Amino acid sequence: MLLAVSSALQVQTSSGTLEGVHTSHTYGEVVEFLGVPFAAAPVGRLRFMPPQPHAAWSGVREAKQYGAACAQ
């Protein structure tokens, strides 16, 4: 859920503040927010269960690069 966008490339979400990055593409400039967590890690008691919401964070979370790939 996107609530507000500022010129500082930050958005306030229900989980906390994210900071993105400007990127040039063929069709123009966009602001990207990469590696944004959408669910809690499926470990321990959460393994093989439906996704659970990710915990909120305080401060500004950088969303300028993708997270680590999941090993299969």
PDB file of N, CA, C, O and CB in Angstrom:
ATOM      1  N   MET A   1       0.846  -1.172   0.000  1.00  0.00           N
ATOM      2  CA  MET A   1       0.000   0.000   0.000  1.00  0.00           C
ATOM      3  C   MET A   1       0.889   1.233   0.000  1.00  0.00           C
ATOM      4  O   MET A   1       1.666   1.434   0.934  1.00  0.00           O
ATOM      5  CB  MET A   1      -0.961  -0.001   1.215  1.00  0.00           C
ATOM      6  N   LEU A   2       0.789   2.048  -1.016  1.00  0.00           N
ATOM      7  CA  LEU A   2       1.560   3.284  -1.150  1.00  0.00           C
ATOM      8  C   LEU A   2       0.739   4.432  -0.587  1.00  0.00           C
ATOM      9  O   LEU A   2      -0.397   4.659  -1.003  1.00  0.00           O
ATOM     10  CB  LEU A   2       1.948   3.555  -2.637  1.00  0.00           C
ATOM     11  N   LEU A   3       1.325   5.155   0.362  1.00  0.00           N
ATOM     12  CA  LEU A   3       0.590   6.237   0.998  1.00  0.00           C
ATOM     13  C   LEU A   3       1.049   7.611   0.565  1.00  0.00           C
ATOM     14  O   LEU A   3       0.225   8.505   0.378  1.00  0.00           O
ATOM     15  CB  LEU A   3       0.708   6.123   2.471  1.00  0.00           C
ATOM     16  N   ALA A   4       2.364   7.800   0.399  1.00  0.00           N
ATOM     17  CA  ALA A   4       2.872   9.126   0.035  1.00  0.00           C
ATOM     18  C   ALA A   4       4.209   8.986  -0.677  1.00  0.00           C
ATOM     19  O   ALA A   4       4.986   8.081  -0.375  1.00  0.00           O
ATOM     20  CB  ALA A   4       3.017  10.026   1.288  1.00  0.00           C
ATOM     21  N   VAL A   5       4.478   9.880  -1.620  1.00  0.00           N
ATOM     22  CA  VAL A   5       5.747   9.906  -2.344  1.00  0.00           C
ATOM     23  C   VAL A   5       6.336  11.295  -2.197  1.00  0.00           C
ATOM     24  O   VAL A   5       5.622  12.290  -2.328  1.00  0.00           O
ATOM     25  CB  VAL A   5       5.560   9.526  -3.852  1.00  0.00           C
ATOM     26  N   SER A   6       7.648  11.375  -1.923  1.00  0.00           N
ATOM     27  CA  SER A   6       8.304  12.676  -1.815  1.00  0.00           C
ATOM     28  C   SER A   6       9.428  12.762  -2.833  1.00  0.00           C
ATOM     29  O   SER A   6       9.790  11.758  -3.445  1.00  0.00           O
ATOM     30  CB  SER A   6       8.846  12.909  -0.383  1.00  0.00           C
ATOM     31  N   SER A   7       9.986  13.961  -3.021  1.00  0.00           N
ATOM     32  CA  SER A   7      11.071  14.146  -3.980  1.00  0.00           C
ATOM     33  C   SER A   7      12.353  13.469  -3.516  1.00  0.00           C
ATOM     34  O   SER A   7      13.286  13.319  -4.304  1.00  0.00           O
ATOM     35  CB  SER A   7      11.324  15.626  -4.210  1.00  0.00           C
ATOM     36  N   ALA A   8      12.418  13.058  -2.256  1.00  0.00           N
ATOM     37  CA  ALA A   8      13.595  12.388  -1.722  1.00  0.00           C
ATOM     38  C   ALA A   8      13.591  10.894  -2.054  1.00  0.00           C
ATOM     39  O   ALA A   8      14.406  10.140  -1.521  1.00  0.00           O
ATOM     40  CB  ALA A   8      13.671  12.590  -0.215  1.00  0.00           C
ATOM     41  N   LEU A   9      12.679  10.464  -2.930  1.00  0.00           N
ATOM     42  CA  LEU A   9      12.566   9.064  -3.338  1.00  0.00           C
ATOM     43  C   LEU A   9      12.177   8.157  -2.184  1.00  0.00           C
ATOM     44  O   LEU A   9      12.566   6.989  -2.159  1.00  0.00           O
ATOM     45  CB  LEU A   9      13.870   8.590  -3.936  1.00  0.00           C
ATOM     46  N   GLN A  10      11.430   8.664  -1.247  1.00  0.00           N
ATOM     47  CA  GLN A  10      10.967   7.874  -0.119  1.00  0.00           C
ATOM     48  C   GLN A  10       9.456   7.739  -0.167  1.00  0.00           C
ATOM     49  O   GLN A  10       8.742   8.659  -0.566  1.00  0.00           O
ATOM     50  CB  GLN A  10      11.409   8.505   1.207  1.00  0.00           C
ATOM     51  N   VAL A  11       8.983   6.564   0.251  1.00  0.00           N
ATOM     52  CA  VAL A  11       7.548   6.331   0.384  1.00  0.00           C
ATOM     53  C   VAL A  11       7.280   5.810   1.787  1.00  0.00           C
ATOM     54  O   VAL A  11       8.088   5.083   2.365  1.00  0.00           O
ATOM     55  CB  VAL A  11       7.029   5.326  -0.699  1.00  0.00           C
ATOM     56  N   GLN A  12       6.147   6.192   2.311  1.00  0.00           N
ATOM     57  CA  GLN A  12       5.712   5.702   3.618  1.00  0.00           C
ATOM     58  C   GLN A  12       4.688   4.603   3.370  1.00  0.00           C
ATOM     59  O   GLN A  12       3.673   4.838   2.715  1.00  0.00           O
ATOM     60  CB  GLN A  12       5.111   6.861   4.507  1.00  0.00           C
ATOM     61  N   THR A  13       4.945   3.410   3.886  1.00  0.00           N
ATOM     62  CA  THR A  13       4.018   2.290   3.746  1.00  0.00           C
ATOM     63  C   THR A  13       3.496   1.917   5.132  1.00  0.00           C
ATOM     64  O   THR A  13       3.922   2.487   6.136  1.00  0.00           O
ATOM     65  CB  THR A  13       4.709   1.065   3.058  1.00  0.00           C
ATOM     66  N   SER A  14       2.590   0.978   5.180  1.00  0.00           N
ATOM     67  CA  SER A  14       2.068   0.534   6.470  1.00  0.00           C
ATOM     68  C   SER A  14       3.128  -0.210   7.283  1.00  0.00           C
ATOM     69  O   SER A  14       2.961  -0.384   8.490  1.00  0.00           O
ATOM     70  CB  SER A  14       0.849  -0.360   6.264  1.00  0.00           C
ATOM     71  N   SER A  15       4.216  -0.651   6.644  1.00  0.00           N
ATOM     72  CA  SER A  15       5.296  -1.351   7.348  1.00  0.00           C
ATOM     73  C   SER A  15       6.452  -0.445   7.735  1.00  0.00           C
ATOM     74  O   SER A  15       7.250  -0.810   8.598  1.00  0.00           O
ATOM     75  CB  SER A  15       5.815  -2.469   6.497  1.00  0.00           C
ATOM     76  N   GLY A  16       6.564   0.724   7.124  1.00  0.00           N
ATOM     77  CA  GLY A  16       7.659   1.650   7.400  1.00  0.00           C
ATOM     78  C   GLY A  16       8.010   2.458   6.164  1.00  0.00           C
ATOM     79  O   GLY A  16       7.299   2.420   5.160  1.00  0.00           O
ATOM     80  N   THR A  17       9.116   3.192   6.248  1.00  0.00           N
ATOM     81  CA  THR A  17       9.552   4.060   5.156  1.00  0.00           C
ATOM     82  C   THR A  17      10.570   3.340   4.282  1.00  0.00           C
ATOM     83  O   THR A  17      11.491   2.698   4.787  1.00  0.00           O
ATOM     84  CB  THR A  17      10.150   5.369   5.706  1.00  0.00           C
ATOM     85  N   LEU A  18      10.397   3.451   2.959  1.00  0.00           N
ATOM     86  CA  LEU A  18      11.320   2.871   1.985  1.00  0.00           C
ATOM     87  C   LEU A  18      11.990   3.978   1.201  1.00  0.00           C
ATOM     88  O   LEU A  18      11.371   4.999   0.903  1.00  0.00           O
ATOM     89  CB  LEU A  18      10.589   1.901   1.034  1.00  0.00           C
ATOM     90  N   GLU A  19      13.270   3.776   0.864  1.00  0.00           N
ATOM     91  CA  GLU A  19      13.993   4.723   0.020  1.00  0.00           C
ATOM     92  C   GLU A  19      14.376   4.019  -1.271  1.00  0.00           C
ATOM     93  O   GLU A  19      15.049   2.988  -1.246  1.00  0.00           O
ATOM     94  CB  GLU A  19      15.254   5.287   0.746  1.00  0.00           C
ATOM     95  N   GLY A  20      13.946   4.578  -2.404  1.00  0.00           N
ATOM     96  CA  GLY A  20      14.197   3.976  -3.709  1.00  0.00           C
ATOM     97  C   GLY A  20      15.278   4.697  -4.475  1.00  0.00           C
ATOM     98  O   GLY A  20      16.046   5.476  -3.911  1.00  0.00           O
ATOM     99  N   VAL A  21      15.332   4.430  -5.778  1.00  0.00           N
ATOM    100  CA  VAL A  21      16.370   4.983  -6.637  1.00  0.00           C
ATOM    101  C   VAL A  21      15.760   5.336  -7.997  1.00  0.00           C
ATOM    102  O   VAL A  21      14.892   4.621  -8.497  1.00  0.00           O
ATOM    103  CB  VAL A  21      17.550   3.977  -6.800  1.00  0.00           C
ATOM    104  N   HIS A  22      16.223   6.448  -8.594  1.00  0.00           N
ATOM    105  CA  HIS A  22      15.833   6.812  -9.963  1.00  0.00           C
ATOM    106  C   HIS A  22      16.579   5.914 -10.940  1.00  0.00           C
ATOM    107  O   HIS A  22      17.770   5.660 -10.762  1.00  0.00           O
ATOM    108  CB  HIS A  22      16.133   8.322 -10.259  1.00  0.00           C
ATOM    109  N   THR A  23      15.894   5.434 -11.965  1.00  0.00           N
ATOM    110  CA  THR A  23      16.507   4.592 -12.984  1.00  0.00           C
ATOM    111  C   THR A  23      16.013   5.029 -14.355  1.00  0.00           C
ATOM    112  O   THR A  23      14.835   5.344 -14.523  1.00  0.00           O
ATOM    113  CB  THR A  23      16.191   3.094 -12.735  1.00  0.00           C
ATOM    114  N   SER A  24      16.918   5.049 -15.342  1.00  0.00           N
ATOM    115  CA  SER A  24      16.546   5.372 -16.722  1.00  0.00           C
ATOM    116  C   SER A  24      16.256   4.090 -17.481  1.00  0.00           C
ATOM    117  O   SER A  24      17.036   3.138 -17.438  1.00  0.00           O
ATOM    118  CB  SER A  24      17.664   6.180 -17.427  1.00  0.00           C
ATOM    119  N   HIS A  25      15.134   4.073 -18.171  1.00  0.00           N
ATOM    120  CA  HIS A  25      14.756   2.949 -19.015  1.00  0.00           C
ATOM    121  C   HIS A  25      14.471   3.480 -20.411  1.00  0.00           C
ATOM    122  O   HIS A  25      14.481   4.690 -20.634  1.00  0.00           O
ATOM    123  CB  HIS A  25      13.520   2.192 -18.437  1.00  0.00           C
ATOM    124  N   THR A  26      14.223   2.595 -21.334  1.00  0.00           N
ATOM    125  CA  THR A  26      13.931   2.973 -22.715  1.00  0.00           C
ATOM    126  C   THR A  26      12.802   3.988 -22.803  1.00  0.00           C
ATOM    127  O   THR A  26      12.843   4.895 -23.635  1.00  0.00           O
ATOM    128  CB  THR A  26      13.579   1.745 -23.529  1.00  0.00           C
ATOM    129  N   TYR A  27      11.804   3.842 -21.958  1.00  0.00           N
ATOM    130  CA  TYR A  27      10.620   4.696 -22.029  1.00  0.00           C
ATOM    131  C   TYR A  27      10.665   5.878 -21.073  1.00  0.00           C
ATOM    132  O   TYR A  27       9.670   6.589 -20.932  1.00  0.00           O
ATOM    133  CB  TYR A  27       9.399   3.885 -21.750  1.00  0.00           C
ATOM    134  N   GLY A  28      11.788   6.100 -20.416  1.00  0.00           N
ATOM    135  CA  GLY A  28      11.914   7.258 -19.539  1.00  0.00           C
ATOM    136  C   GLY A  28      12.419   6.918 -18.150  1.00  0.00           C
ATOM    137  O   GLY A  28      12.896   5.813 -17.890  1.00  0.00           O
ATOM    138  N   GLU A  29      12.303   7.887 -17.273  1.00  0.00           N
ATOM    139  CA  GLU A  29      12.763   7.756 -15.890  1.00  0.00           C
ATOM    140  C   GLU A  29      11.687   7.109 -15.020  1.00  0.00           C
ATOM    141  O   GLU A  29      10.499   7.401 -15.160  1.00  0.00           O
ATOM    142  CB  GLU A  29      13.151   9.131 -15.320  1.00  0.00           C
ATOM    143  N   VAL A  30      12.114   6.239 -14.134  1.00  0.00           N
ATOM    144  CA  VAL A  30      11.206   5.635 -13.161  1.00  0.00           C
ATOM    145  C   VAL A  30      11.878   5.642 -11.798  1.00  0.00           C
ATOM    146  O   VAL A  30      13.098   5.774 -11.704  1.00  0.00           O
ATOM    147  CB  VAL A  30      10.810   4.185 -13.578  1.00  0.00           C
ATOM    148  N   VAL A  31      11.097   5.502 -10.761  1.00  0.00           N
ATOM    149  CA  VAL A  31      11.630   5.319  -9.415  1.00  0.00           C
ATOM    150  C   VAL A  31      11.390   3.864  -9.052  1.00  0.00           C
ATOM    151  O   VAL A  31      10.257   3.386  -9.110  1.00  0.00           O
ATOM    152  CB  VAL A  31      10.961   6.303  -8.370  1.00  0.00           C
ATOM    153  N   GLU A  32      12.459   3.153  -8.675  1.00  0.00           N
ATOM    154  CA  GLU A  32      12.353   1.735  -8.337  1.00  0.00           C
ATOM    155  C   GLU A  32      12.534   1.532  -6.843  1.00  0.00           C
ATOM    156  O   GLU A  32      13.339   2.208  -6.202  1.00  0.00           O
ATOM    157  CB  GLU A  32      13.389   0.912  -9.115  1.00  0.00           C
ATOM    158  N   PHE A  33      11.781   0.599  -6.305  1.00  0.00           N
ATOM    159  CA  PHE A  33      11.920   0.162  -4.919  1.00  0.00           C
ATOM    160  C   PHE A  33      12.154  -1.338  -4.989  1.00  0.00           C
ATOM    161  O   PHE A  33      11.221  -2.102  -5.236  1.00  0.00           O
ATOM    162  CB  PHE A  33      10.643   0.531  -4.031  1.00  0.00           C
ATOM    163  N   LEU A  34      13.389  -1.763  -4.775  1.00  0.00           N
ATOM    164  CA  LEU A  34      13.803  -3.150  -4.987  1.00  0.00           C
ATOM    165  C   LEU A  34      13.991  -3.880  -3.660  1.00  0.00           C
ATOM    166  O   LEU A  34      14.332  -3.268  -2.649  1.00  0.00           O
ATOM    167  CB  LEU A  34      15.099  -3.199  -5.800  1.00  0.00           C
ATOM    168  N   GLY A  35      13.769  -5.177  -3.673  1.00  0.00           N
ATOM    169  CA  GLY A  35      14.017  -5.996  -2.496  1.00  0.00           C
ATOM    170  C   GLY A  35      13.101  -5.697  -1.326  1.00  0.00           C
ATOM    171  O   GLY A  35      13.498  -5.864  -0.173  1.00  0.00           O
ATOM    172  N   VAL A  36      11.893  -5.261  -1.601  1.00  0.00           N
ATOM    173  CA  VAL A  36      10.948  -4.930  -0.532  1.00  0.00           C
ATOM    174  C   VAL A  36      10.374  -6.226   0.039  1.00  0.00           C
ATOM    175  O   VAL A  36       9.795  -7.019  -0.704  1.00  0.00           O
ATOM    176  CB  VAL A  36       9.804  -3.997  -1.058  1.00  0.00           C
ATOM    177  N   PRO A  37      10.524  -6.455   1.346  1.00  0.00           N
ATOM    178  CA  PRO A  37       9.988  -7.687   1.929  1.00  0.00           C
ATOM    179  C   PRO A  37       8.460  -7.665   1.931  1.00  0.00           C
ATOM    180  O   PRO A  37       7.849  -6.655   2.281  1.00  0.00           O
ATOM    181  CB  PRO A  37      10.519  -7.879   3.362  1.00  0.00           C
ATOM    182  N   PHE A  38       7.854  -8.771   1.544  1.00  0.00           N
ATOM    183  CA  PHE A  38       6.392  -8.838   1.511  1.00  0.00           C
ATOM    184  C   PHE A  38       5.845  -9.898   2.457  1.00  0.00           C
ATOM    185  O   PHE A  38       4.643  -9.935   2.719  1.00  0.00           O
ATOM    186  CB  PHE A  38       5.914  -9.120   0.100  1.00  0.00           C
ATOM    187  N   ALA A  39       6.721 -10.762   2.974  1.00  0.00           N
ATOM    188  CA  ALA A  39       6.279 -11.814   3.886  1.00  0.00           C
ATOM    189  C   ALA A  39       7.434 -12.203   4.804  1.00  0.00           C
ATOM    190  O   ALA A  39       8.602 -11.993   4.478  1.00  0.00           O
ATOM    191  CB  ALA A  39       5.760 -13.051   3.100  1.00  0.00           C
ATOM    192  N   ALA A  40       7.089 -12.770   5.951  1.00  0.00           N
ATOM    193  CA  ALA A  40       8.104 -13.271   6.876  1.00  0.00           C
ATOM    194  C   ALA A  40       8.793 -14.481   6.246  1.00  0.00           C
ATOM    195  O   ALA A  40       8.186 -15.207   5.458  1.00  0.00           O
ATOM    196  CB  ALA A  40       7.472 -13.646   8.257  1.00  0.00           C
ATOM    197  N   ALA A  41      10.050 -14.691   6.593  1.00  0.00           N
ATOM    198  CA  ALA A  41      10.798 -15.838   6.061  1.00  0.00           C
ATOM    199  C   ALA A  41      10.118 -17.142   6.489  1.00  0.00           C
ATOM    200  O   ALA A  41       9.733 -17.279   7.651  1.00  0.00           O
ATOM    201  CB  ALA A  41      12.281 -15.809   6.550  1.00  0.00           C
ATOM    202  N   PRO A  42       9.964 -18.100   5.571  1.00  0.00           N
ATOM    203  CA  PRO A  42       9.281 -19.355   5.897  1.00  0.00           C
ATOM    204  C   PRO A  42      10.215 -20.353   6.582  1.00  0.00           C
ATOM    205  O   PRO A  42      10.555 -21.388   6.008  1.00  0.00           O
ATOM    206  CB  PRO A  42       8.700 -19.979   4.631  1.00  0.00           C
ATOM    207  N   VAL A  43      10.621 -20.041   7.790  1.00  0.00           N
ATOM    208  CA  VAL A  43      11.529 -20.913   8.540  1.00  0.00           C
ATOM    209  C   VAL A  43      10.855 -21.353   9.838  1.00  0.00           C
ATOM    210  O   VAL A  43       9.885 -20.746  10.291  1.00  0.00           O
ATOM    211  CB  VAL A  43      12.877 -20.188   8.838  1.00  0.00           C
ATOM    212  N   GLY A  44      11.389 -22.416  10.420  1.00  0.00           N
ATOM    213  CA  GLY A  44      10.840 -22.908  11.684  1.00  0.00           C
ATOM    214  C   GLY A  44       9.376 -23.297  11.551  1.00  0.00           C
ATOM    215  O   GLY A  44       9.004 -24.045  10.647  1.00  0.00           O
ATOM    216  N   ARG A  45       8.542 -22.783  12.463  1.00  0.00           N
ATOM    217  CA  ARG A  45       7.119 -23.137  12.470  1.00  0.00           C
ATOM    218  C   ARG A  45       6.366 -22.592  11.256  1.00  0.00           C
ATOM    219  O   ARG A  45       5.248 -23.029  10.983  1.00  0.00           O
ATOM    220  CB  ARG A  45       6.468 -22.623  13.737  1.00  0.00           C
ATOM    221  N   LEU A  46       6.965 -21.637  10.518  1.00  0.00           N
ATOM    222  CA  LEU A  46       6.305 -21.070   9.342  1.00  0.00           C
ATOM    223  C   LEU A  46       6.532 -21.893   8.073  1.00  0.00           C
ATOM    224  O   LEU A  46       5.910 -21.636   7.042  1.00  0.00           O
ATOM    225  CB  LEU A  46       6.791 -19.659   9.118  1.00  0.00           C
ATOM    226  N   ARG A  47       7.424 -22.884   8.153  1.00  0.00           N
ATOM    227  CA  ARG A  47       7.707 -23.700   6.972  1.00  0.00           C
ATOM    228  C   ARG A  47       6.453 -24.455   6.553  1.00  0.00           C
ATOM    229  O   ARG A  47       5.769 -25.040   7.393  1.00  0.00           O
ATOM    230  CB  ARG A  47       8.865 -24.687   7.249  1.00  0.00           C
ATOM    231  N   PHE A  48       6.152 -24.445   5.277  1.00  0.00           N
ATOM    232  CA  PHE A  48       4.989 -25.113   4.680  1.00  0.00           C
ATOM    233  C   PHE A  48       3.657 -24.518   5.134  1.00  0.00           C
ATOM    234  O   PHE A  48       2.615 -25.162   5.007  1.00  0.00           O
ATOM    235  CB  PHE A  48       5.019 -26.586   5.018  1.00  0.00           C
ATOM    236  N   MET A  49       3.685 -23.308   5.656  1.00  0.00           N
ATOM    237  CA  MET A  49       2.465 -22.606   6.062  1.00  0.00           C
ATOM    238  C   MET A  49       2.203 -21.465   5.081  1.00  0.00           C
ATOM    239  O   MET A  49       3.108 -21.076   4.343  1.00  0.00           O
ATOM    240  CB  MET A  49       2.585 -22.065   7.528  1.00  0.00           C
ATOM    241  N   PRO A  50       0.986 -20.923   5.056  1.00  0.00           N
ATOM    242  CA  PRO A  50       0.715 -19.763   4.203  1.00  0.00           C
ATOM    243  C   PRO A  50       1.618 -18.591   4.599  1.00  0.00           C
ATOM    244  O   PRO A  50       2.024 -18.500   5.758  1.00  0.00           O
ATOM    245  CB  PRO A  50      -0.779 -19.351   4.300  1.00  0.00           C
ATOM    246  N   PRO A  51       1.936 -17.709   3.676  1.00  0.00           N
ATOM    247  CA  PRO A  51       2.790 -16.556   3.989  1.00  0.00           C
ATOM    248  C   PRO A  51       2.209 -15.712   5.123  1.00  0.00           C
ATOM    249  O   PRO A  51       0.998 -15.514   5.215  1.00  0.00           O
ATOM    250  CB  PRO A  51       2.983 -15.687   2.743  1.00  0.00           C
ATOM    251  N   GLN A  52       3.097 -15.222   5.977  1.00  0.00           N
ATOM    252  CA  GLN A  52       2.719 -14.339   7.082  1.00  0.00           C
ATOM    253  C   GLN A  52       3.264 -12.947   6.790  1.00  0.00           C
ATOM    254  O   GLN A  52       4.306 -12.824   6.145  1.00  0.00           O
ATOM    255  CB  GLN A  52       3.258 -14.878   8.456  1.00  0.00           C
ATOM    256  N   PRO A  53       2.590 -11.896   7.244  1.00  0.00           N
ATOM    257  CA  PRO A  53       3.078 -10.534   6.987  1.00  0.00           C
ATOM    258  C   PRO A  53       4.479 -10.319   7.553  1.00  0.00           C
ATOM    259  O   PRO A  53       4.831 -10.872   8.595  1.00  0.00           O
ATOM    260  CB  PRO A  53       2.117  -9.505   7.586  1.00  0.00           C
ATOM    261  N   HIS A  54       5.263  -9.519   6.860  1.00  0.00           N
ATOM    262  CA  HIS A  54       6.597  -9.142   7.332  1.00  0.00           C
ATOM    263  C   HIS A  54       6.437  -8.149   8.474  1.00  0.00           C
ATOM    264  O   HIS A  54       5.531  -7.317   8.446  1.00  0.00           O
ATOM    265  CB  HIS A  54       7.463  -8.534   6.177  1.00  0.00           C
ATOM    266  N   ALA A  55       7.294  -8.224   9.465  1.00  0.00           N
ATOM    267  CA  ALA A  55       7.242  -7.292  10.594  1.00  0.00           C
ATOM    268  C   ALA A  55       7.586  -5.877  10.128  1.00  0.00           C
ATOM    269  O   ALA A  55       8.399  -5.695   9.221  1.00  0.00           O
ATOM    270  CB  ALA A  55       8.210  -7.740  11.716  1.00  0.00           C
ATOM    271  N   ALA A  56       6.970  -4.890  10.747  1.00  0.00           N
ATOM    272  CA  ALA A  56       7.261  -3.487  10.427  1.00  0.00           C
ATOM    273  C   ALA A  56       8.678  -3.143  10.881  1.00  0.00           C
ATOM    274  O   ALA A  56       9.244  -3.833  11.730  1.00  0.00           O
ATOM    275  CB  ALA A  56       6.225  -2.535  11.100  1.00  0.00           C
ATOM    276  N   TRP A  57       9.249  -2.082  10.320  1.00  0.00           N
ATOM    277  CA  TRP A  57      10.581  -1.630  10.696  1.00  0.00           C
ATOM    278  C   TRP A  57      10.519  -0.159  11.080  1.00  0.00           C
ATOM    279  O   TRP A  57       9.583   0.558  10.724  1.00  0.00           O
ATOM    280  CB  TRP A  57      11.593  -1.858   9.543  1.00  0.00           C
ATOM    281  N   SER A  58      11.538   0.272  11.816  1.00  0.00           N
ATOM    282  CA  SER A  58      11.630   1.692  12.171  1.00  0.00           C
ATOM    283  C   SER A  58      12.731   2.319  11.331  1.00  0.00           C
ATOM    284  O   SER A  58      13.628   1.622  10.856  1.00  0.00           O
ATOM    285  CB  SER A  58      11.911   1.886  13.704  1.00  0.00           C
ATOM    286  N   GLY A  59      12.666   3.617  11.150  1.00  0.00           N
ATOM    287  CA  GLY A  59      13.657   4.301  10.330  1.00  0.00           C
ATOM    288  C   GLY A  59      13.375   4.105   8.852  1.00  0.00           C
ATOM    289  O   GLY A  59      12.273   3.718   8.462  1.00  0.00           O
ATOM    290  N   VAL A  60      14.382   4.375   8.035  1.00  0.00           N
ATOM    291  CA  VAL A  60      14.248   4.274   6.579  1.00  0.00           C
ATOM    292  C   VAL A  60      14.969   3.020   6.103  1.00  0.00           C
ATOM    293  O   VAL A  60      16.145   2.825   6.407  1.00  0.00           O
ATOM    294  CB  VAL A  60      14.820   5.544   5.869  1.00  0.00           C
ATOM    295  N   ARG A  61      14.275   2.176   5.367  1.00  0.00           N
ATOM    296  CA  ARG A  61      14.860   0.951   4.815  1.00  0.00           C
ATOM    297  C   ARG A  61      15.243   1.218   3.366  1.00  0.00           C
ATOM    298  O   ARG A  61      14.397   1.617   2.566  1.00  0.00           O
ATOM    299  CB  ARG A  61      13.865  -0.261   4.920  1.00  0.00           C
ATOM    300  N   GLU A  62      16.517   0.999   3.019  1.00  0.00           N
ATOM    301  CA  GLU A  62      16.967   1.186   1.640  1.00  0.00           C
ATOM    302  C   GLU A  62      16.394   0.079   0.766  1.00  0.00           C
ATOM    303  O   GLU A  62      16.487  -1.103   1.097  1.00  0.00           O
ATOM    304  CB  GLU A  62      18.517   1.200   1.556  1.00  0.00           C
ATOM    305  N   ALA A  63      15.803   0.475  -0.347  1.00  0.00           N
ATOM    306  CA  ALA A  63      15.231  -0.469  -1.311  1.00  0.00           C
ATOM    307  C   ALA A  63      15.851  -0.180  -2.671  1.00  0.00           C
ATOM    308  O   ALA A  63      15.148   0.053  -3.654  1.00  0.00           O
ATOM    309  CB  ALA A  63      13.661  -0.360  -1.367  1.00  0.00           C
ATOM    310  N   LYS A  64      17.190  -0.199  -2.707  1.00  0.00           N
ATOM    311  CA  LYS A  64      17.935   0.189  -3.906  1.00  0.00           C
ATOM    312  C   LYS A  64      18.540  -0.988  -4.657  1.00  0.00           C
ATOM    313  O   LYS A  64      19.108  -0.804  -5.733  1.00  0.00           O
ATOM    314  CB  LYS A  64      19.023   1.143  -3.534  1.00  0.00           C
ATOM    315  N   GLN A  65      18.427  -2.202  -4.105  1.00  0.00           N
ATOM    316  CA  GLN A  65      18.943  -3.383  -4.789  1.00  0.00           C
ATOM    317  C   GLN A  65      18.130  -4.597  -4.360  1.00  0.00           C
ATOM    318  O   GLN A  65      17.503  -4.600  -3.301  1.00  0.00           O
ATOM    319  CB  GLN A  65      20.456  -3.592  -4.485  1.00  0.00           C
ATOM    320  N   TYR A  66      18.151  -5.622  -5.198  1.00  0.00           N
ATOM    321  CA  TYR A  66      17.431  -6.846  -4.877  1.00  0.00           C
ATOM    322  C   TYR A  66      18.119  -7.566  -3.731  1.00  0.00           C
ATOM    323  O   TYR A  66      19.323  -7.411  -3.530  1.00  0.00           O
ATOM    324  CB  TYR A  66      17.333  -7.760  -6.106  1.00  0.00           C
ATOM    325  N   GLY A  67      17.361  -8.351  -2.979  1.00  0.00           N
ATOM    326  CA  GLY A  67      17.924  -9.170  -1.916  1.00  0.00           C
ATOM    327  C   GLY A  67      18.600 -10.401  -2.495  1.00  0.00           C
ATOM    328  O   GLY A  67      18.633 -10.591  -3.710  1.00  0.00           O
ATOM    329  N   ALA A  68      19.135 -11.232  -1.619  1.00  0.00           N
ATOM    330  CA  ALA A  68      19.805 -12.462  -2.044  1.00  0.00           C
ATOM    331  C   ALA A  68      18.795 -13.417  -2.678  1.00  0.00           C
ATOM    332  O   ALA A  68      17.633 -13.465  -2.274  1.00  0.00           O
ATOM    333  CB  ALA A  68      20.513 -13.142  -0.845  1.00  0.00           C
ATOM    334  N   ALA A  69      19.246 -14.166  -3.666  1.00  0.00           N
ATOM    335  CA  ALA A  69      18.390 -15.156  -4.317  1.00  0.00           C
ATOM    336  C   ALA A  69      18.166 -16.332  -3.377  1.00  0.00           C
ATOM    337  O   ALA A  69      19.033 -16.664  -2.568  1.00  0.00           O
ATOM    338  CB  ALA A  69      19.014 -15.636  -5.653  1.00  0.00           C
ATOM    339  N   CYS A  70      17.021 -16.946  -3.486  1.00  0.00           N
ATOM    340  CA  CYS A  70      16.683 -18.098  -2.658  1.00  0.00           C
ATOM    341  C   CYS A  70      17.337 -19.350  -3.248  1.00  0.00           C
ATOM    342  O   CYS A  70      17.119 -19.684  -4.413  1.00  0.00           O
ATOM    343  CB  CYS A  70      15.138 -18.275  -2.555  1.00  0.00           C
ATOM    344  N   ALA A  71      18.133 -20.030  -2.441  1.00  0.00           N
ATOM    345  CA  ALA A  71      18.771 -21.270  -2.897  1.00  0.00           C
ATOM    346  C   ALA A  71      17.722 -22.367  -3.008  1.00  0.00           C
ATOM    347  O   ALA A  71      16.836 -22.480  -2.161  1.00  0.00           O
ATOM    348  CB  ALA A  71      19.913 -21.701  -1.930  1.00  0.00           C
ATOM    349  N   GLN A  72      17.827 -23.164  -4.043  1.00  0.00           N
ATOM    350  CA  GLN A  72      16.858 -24.249  -4.253  1.00  0.00           C
ATOM    351  C   GLN A  72      17.493 -25.577  -3.958  1.00  0.00           C
ATOM    352  O   GLN A  72      16.840 -26.614  -4.076  1.00  0.00           O
ATOM    353  CB  GLN A  72      16.314 -24.235  -5.684  1.00  0.00           C
TER     354      GLN A  72
END
